[in-house]
Amino acid sequence: MRADRPTLPWLEASDPLPPPHQAWGASTAAPGLLAAGGDLSVGRLKQAYAQGCFPWFSAGQPILWWSTDPRMVLSPAQFRLHRSLRKTLQKFRSHPACEIRFDSAFERVITHCAASQRPGQEGTWIVDEMVDAYIELHRAGHAHSVETWVHGHLVGGLYAVSLGAAVFGESMFALRTDASKIALAALVAWGLAQQVPLIDCQQNTSHLASLGASEIPRKDFLQHLQGTLGLPERDWQFQPVYWNQLLKPSTPP
């Protein structure tokens, strides 16, 4: 059966994004696609994330805006800490040459994420235009990097967007084994300490599912989002004590 291809709104620079429920449905050629065009200004990105939308496009394409349904999310309280990762984190935490930093090298993190090779993916969606836009969003205080450092070298990390108490995970990279997992675990540990209820993961991957992420209906995600946007911005600093809650002994069933 041929997938439907409904009309796609084209945005001029001053046009607002359509409401999320107007995104293409499951039977279309691109489920979740909402609009094309516009710009990647700080104001536009803040508007998009505040209504549960995000940009995602490849080189040679116009800016494409998405609002997926269902939405993949990770609750810090439901993070699945496998035995091997627990051992890795305990070793990392105890080694004086290993540390987590926030926002000390955002430009390097997003550049590494853009250059990372991913199975089944040709090229990158983090094109130069996206890199520049998120650097500006970082300077405006709404994009952050979580960084894994070993012996003074940046070996892995991720970047995320924040509005109020809402956190939107974007992309990860690793130059050493488990370096991106350590950064994600640090974000989860920070989220537990800062009482962040959900981390948006946008789309389903088996890797995220193995760590406890799950899909929820878009309407539930948007309802959650509206409840967190007006809350105070979280303190984007990492304290080693944040590992305590994540690494506390698990309770036997």
Buried (B, 14 or more C-beta within 10 A) or exposed (E): EEEEEEEBBEBEEEEEBBEBEEBBBEEBEBBBBBBBBBBBEBEBBBBBBBBBBBBBBEEEEEBBBBBBBBBBBBBBEEBEBEEEBBEBBEEBBEEEEBBBBBBEBBBBBBBBBBEBEEEEEEEBBBBEBBBEBBBBBBEEEBBBBBBBBBEEEBBBBBBBBBBBBBBBBBBBBBBEEBBBBBBBBBBBBBBBBBEBBBBBBBBBEEEBBEBBBBBBEBBEBBEBBEEBBEBEEBEBEBEEEBBEEBBEEEEEE
